[in-house]
Amino acid sequence: MNRRRPTLLAALTLTATAALTLSACGSDDDSAAKDSGKIAGADTGSETSAAPSPSSTDTQGRPKIKFPSDAKNVFEYEKTGNATKDEILADSALSVNSVDEAIFEGSTDTKAFGFYNVEAALSDSITYVLGYINEKHTWVGETRYFDYKVSLSGDREAYVTYCSDESKSFIKDKRTGKVMNTPTTADGYVLYNAKLAKSAEGVWQTTDIASSRGSKKCQP
């Protein structure tokens, strides 16, 4: 099994979980992934949102995120037509990238890590990253994120659900350089529920997140 992302993250509150469940069952008109088969940036005949590049520098003092050449995250979501929701989706993706950058750097002190993750999401992500660091592990390959749904709660809170496909990403031992090329199972597909809050600087930071490994909603 790949199990690149262990189910280590804290559960959301009952209120947040309920909101996420409702958003996942809501109208397709509000879904950021109403056609999850379309790859972001691909020529699908409709406008798609280019996923944040791990090596790109954002504006307004946002930190630069760097990935090694042998690892890649692919985010598949369409623009919703709502500027706020599109910002939330972009910052949610950058949160994921920032956690992976900390793994690659072998440090929880990277600028982006605490910039895009706060509160419970930050503390649980620190534990998660330290698991890699202590084992002298990293990962290689490609992880795909898809089937996005976003729901607003007032002006400064939001909930995002999405899936990941880890069938093409693998653990790598930093000491030996050996890649653990394990076969794909249902555990390679994960459902994520995230809560985000807008900071005073206008950044949608992930404050809490829960994951369900092997979720049938995310399996092909």
C-alpha positions as CSV (number, residue, x, y, z in Angstrom):
1,M,0.0,0.0,0.0
2,N,1.1,3.5,-0.7
3,R,-0.2,5.1,2.5
4,R,1.8,8.2,1.7
5,R,-0.5,10.3,3.9
6,P,-1.4,8.5,7.1
7,T,-4.7,9.2,8.7
8,L,-3.1,11.3,11.4
9,L,-5.1,14.5,11.2
10,A,-7.6,15.7,13.8
11,A,-11.3,15.3,13.4
12,L,-13.4,18.4,12.8
13,T,-16.0,19.5,15.3
14,L,-19.5,18.0,14.8
15,T,-20.7,21.4,13.5
16,A,-18.0,21.6,10.9
17,T,-18.5,18.0,9.9
18,A,-22.2,18.5,9.5
19,A,-21.5,21.6,7.3
20,L,-19.1,19.6,5.2
21,T,-21.5,16.8,4.7
22,L,-24.2,19.2,3.6
23,S,-21.9,20.9,1.2
24,A,-20.9,17.6,-0.3
25,C,-24.6,16.8,-0.9
26,G,-25.5,20.3,-2.2
27,S,-26.4,21.5,-5.6
28,D,-24.0,20.9,-8.5
29,D,-24.2,24.6,-9.2
30,D,-22.2,25.3,-6.1
31,S,-19.7,22.5,-6.6
32,A,-16.1,23.4,-7.6
33,A,-15.8,19.9,-9.0
34,K,-19.1,19.3,-10.8
35,D,-17.1,17.6,-13.6
36,S,-14.2,16.0,-11.7
37,G,-13.0,14.2,-14.8
38,K,-11.7,17.5,-16.2
39,I,-8.0,18.2,-15.4
40,A,-7.2,21.7,-14.3
41,G,-5.5,23.5,-17.1
42,A,-6.4,20.9,-19.7
43,D,-8.2,21.8,-23.0
44,T,-11.7,20.9,-21.9
45,G,-13.6,23.6,-23.7
46,S,-14.4,25.4,-20.5
47,E,-12.5,27.7,-18.2
48,T,-10.4,25.8,-15.7
49,S,-8.4,26.9,-12.7
50,A,-4.7,26.3,-13.0
51,A,-3.4,24.6,-9.9
52,P,-0.9,26.6,-7.8
53,S,2.6,25.8,-9.0
54,P,4.8,24.5,-6.1
55,S,7.6,26.7,-7.4
56,S,5.7,29.9,-8.1
57,T,5.9,33.0,-6.0
58,D,2.6,34.5,-5.0
59,T,2.0,38.2,-4.5
60,Q,1.4,40.3,-1.4
61,G,4.2,38.8,0.6
62,R,3.2,35.2,0.2
63,P,6.0,32.7,0.7
64,K,7.5,30.8,-2.2
65,I,7.0,27.0,-2.1
66,K,9.6,24.7,-3.7
67,F,9.2,21.1,-4.6
68,P,12.0,18.7,-5.7
69,S,12.0,17.6,-9.4
70,D,10.8,14.1,-8.6
71,A,7.6,15.1,-6.7
72,K,4.4,16.8,-7.9
73,N,0.9,17.6,-6.7
74,V,-1.8,18.0,-9.3
75,F,-5.0,19.8,-8.3
76,E,-8.0,19.3,-10.5
77,Y,-10.8,21.8,-10.0
78,E,-12.7,24.2,-12.1
79,K,-13.3,27.9,-11.4
80,T,-16.6,28.3,-9.7
81,G,-17.4,31.7,-11.0
82,N,-17.3,33.0,-7.5
83,A,-14.2,35.0,-6.7
84,T,-14.2,34.1,-3.0
85,K,-14.6,30.4,-3.6
86,D,-11.9,30.4,-6.2
87,E,-9.5,32.1,-3.6
88,I,-10.5,29.4,-1.1
89,L,-9.7,26.6,-3.5
90,A,-6.4,28.1,-4.4
91,D,-5.3,28.6,-0.8
92,S,-6.5,25.1,0.2
93,A,-4.2,23.7,-2.5
94,L,-1.3,25.9,-1.2
95,S,-1.9,24.5,2.3
96,V,-1.4,21.0,0.9
97,N,1.8,22.1,-0.9
98,S,3.2,23.8,2.2
99,V,2.9,20.6,4.2
100,D,4.6,18.6,1.6
101,E,7.4,21.3,1.3
102,A,8.0,20.8,5.0
103,I,8.5,17.1,4.4
104,F,10.9,17.7,1.5
105,E,12.9,20.3,3.6
106,G,12.9,18.1,6.6
107,S,11.7,21.0,8.8
108,T,8.5,22.4,10.2
109,D,10.0,25.9,10.2
110,T,9.4,26.7,6.6
111,K,7.7,30.0,5.9
112,A,4.7,28.6,4.0
113,F,3.9,25.9,6.6
114,G,2.7,28.3,9.3
115,F,1.4,30.7,6.7
116,Y,-1.3,28.5,5.3
117,N,-2.0,26.3,8.3
118,V,-3.0,27.4,11.8
119,E,-4.7,26.1,15.0
120,A,-5.5,22.4,15.0
121,A,-4.5,22.0,11.4
122,L,-1.0,23.3,12.1
123,S,-0.4,21.2,15.2
124,D,-1.6,18.0,13.6
125,S,0.4,18.7,10.5
126,I,3.5,19.2,12.6
127,T,3.0,15.7,14.0
128,Y,2.5,14.4,10.5
129,V,5.6,16.0,9.1
130,L,7.7,14.9,12.1
131,G,6.7,11.4,11.3
132,Y,8.5,11.7,8.0
133,I,11.5,13.5,9.5
134,N,12.0,11.0,12.3
135,E,11.9,8.1,9.9
136,K,14.2,9.8,7.4
137,H,11.5,9.5,4.8
138,T,10.3,11.7,1.9
139,W,8.0,10.9,-1.0
140,V,8.3,10.9,-4.8
141,G,5.9,10.7,-7.7
142,E,2.6,12.4,-8.3
143,T,-0.5,12.9,-6.1
144,R,-3.7,13.9,-7.6
145,Y,-6.4,16.0,-5.8
146,F,-9.9,16.1,-7.3
147,D,-13.6,16.2,-6.8
148,Y,-13.6,19.5,-4.9
149,K,-16.6,21.0,-3.2
150,V,-16.5,24.3,-1.4
151,S,-19.1,25.9,0.9
152,L,-19.1,29.3,2.6
153,S,-20.1,30.0,6.2
154,G,-20.4,33.7,6.5
155,D,-17.7,36.1,5.2
156,R,-14.7,34.5,6.9
157,E,-15.2,30.8,7.2
158,A,-15.4,28.0,4.6
159,Y,-15.4,24.3,4.2
160,V,-13.8,22.3,1.5
161,T,-14.1,18.6,0.7
162,Y,-11.8,16.8,-1.8
163,C,-10.3,13.5,-2.7
164,S,-6.7,12.4,-3.3
165,D,-5.3,9.6,-5.5
166,E,-1.9,8.4,-4.2
167,S,-1.5,5.5,-6.6
168,K,1.4,7.2,-8.3
169,S,3.2,8.6,-5.2
170,F,5.6,6.5,-3.0
171,I,7.6,6.8,0.2
172,K,11.4,7.2,-0.3
173,D,14.0,6.4,2.3
174,K,16.4,9.4,2.4
175,R,19.3,7.3,3.8
176,T,19.3,4.6,1.1
177,G,17.5,6.4,-1.7
178,K,15.2,3.3,-2.0
179,V,11.7,4.0,-3.2
180,M,9.0,1.8,-1.6
181,N,7.2,0.9,-4.8
182,T,4.1,-0.7,-3.2
183,P,1.0,-1.8,-5.0
184,T,-2.1,0.4,-5.0
185,T,-5.0,-0.6,-2.8
186,A,-8.2,1.2,-1.7
187,D,-6.1,2.9,1.0
188,G,-4.4,4.9,-1.8
189,Y,-7.6,7.0,-2.1
190,V,-8.4,9.5,0.7
191,L,-11.4,11.8,1.4
192,Y,-10.5,15.1,3.0
193,N,-12.7,17.6,4.9
194,A,-11.1,20.9,5.7
195,K,-12.2,24.0,7.5
196,L,-10.6,27.4,6.5
197,A,-10.8,30.9,7.9
198,K,-9.8,34.2,6.3
199,S,-7.0,36.0,8.0
200,A,-6.7,39.7,8.5
201,E,-4.3,39.7,5.6
202,G,-6.9,38.0,3.3
203,V,-5.3,34.6,3.3
204,W,-7.7,31.6,3.6
205,Q,-5.8,29.5,6.1
206,T,-6.6,25.9,6.9
207,T,-7.7,25.7,10.6
208,D,-8.9,22.1,10.9
209,I,-8.9,19.0,8.7
210,A,-10.0,15.4,8.8
211,S,-9.3,12.5,6.5
212,S,-10.9,9.2,5.7
213,R,-8.5,6.7,4.0
214,G,-10.0,4.2,1.7
215,S,-13.1,6.2,1.2
216,K,-15.4,4.7,-1.5
217,K,-16.3,8.2,-2.6
218,C,-12.8,8.7,-3.9
219,Q,-12.1,5.3,-5.4
220,P,-12.3,4.8,-9.2
